[in-house]
């Protein structure tokens, strides 16, 4: 069994603990210890990072291709030579720009699904193939938007198309990465659609963008709770909760700074007018921590503590930046950060000792 040094320490500690309690004989413990093989190099991590880097490089390459009108012209001429049907269709350059990435995206999805079912051990390369499908899907949708543009500025339906495609593929493929693109596209569609319905103004049904995304994040978290078992089966629950919490807390943070006011109104406000939003931000963080303690959910605890800290430091800058001497301001800031660093260091050392 190939394992890392860190994993070996944890396993050896568990074996020693079981032996001391009489759950494991010395001979069996030695046999299990001998079966462990410490990997001299983390090939799994190298594989993951290599595919990430390859994905980024190919995305940059394809972006350069579609941005280069000279190459696109020659690509169009090449396709024109294939047969008479293509010659007839390719008269419109947007057909190339839409058809070419669409075919590649379909090929990537088909190949990725095949590998996922027949070659499960190649997880990272399969994820990379599906990621390329996502990229070429986005290229095809963007070119479709350019071809259909009538000057209205209503681009939200394009993001809705992306939502449907990414949602179906992410759900069927059980891919957290593609599901992430679905949730990002869904947030973009919601923001753009409500912005268009408001006539490009700040408010929609009396709500600015931050309040809309507080509601959006809350609904997303509620749906995670309702469909928890289904999302767990598809391995999509964690990423869904993370995105719901991010939408919610980032929107609450912006609300605590600007409130539900336009930029011009915000300039004339006294800071006390924002206190209700500040309190709401505090309560949401505390509620998140409370639920995490009840359910032993480390992710919820991390979000609650992180945004509680962000809230405190944001208020510190708001209330004391202009009213406190900068020497005292940065001294307090430095001491508080040092205390946090020291506390984190103690936790780190405790965890390291437990692994030995």
Protein Blocks (a to p, Z undefined) as FASTA:
>chain_A
ZZdfklmmmmmmmmmmmmmnopacfklmmmmmmmpccdfbdfklmmmmmmmmmmmmmmmm
mmmmmmmmklmmmmmmmmmmmpmmlmmmmmpmklmmmmmmmmmmmmmmmmmmmmmmmmmm
lmmlmmmmmmmmmmmmmmmmmmmmmmmpgolopaklmmmmmmmmmmmmmmmnopaklmmm
mmmmmmmmmmmmmmmmnnopabeghiafklmmmmmmmmmmmmmmmmmmmmmmnopmmmmm
mmmmmmmmmmmmmmmmnopadfklmmmpcfklmmmmmmmmmmmmmmmmmmmmmnopaklm
mmmmmmmmmmmmmmmmmmmmmmpcfklmmmmmmmmmmmmmmmmmmmmmmmmmmmZZ
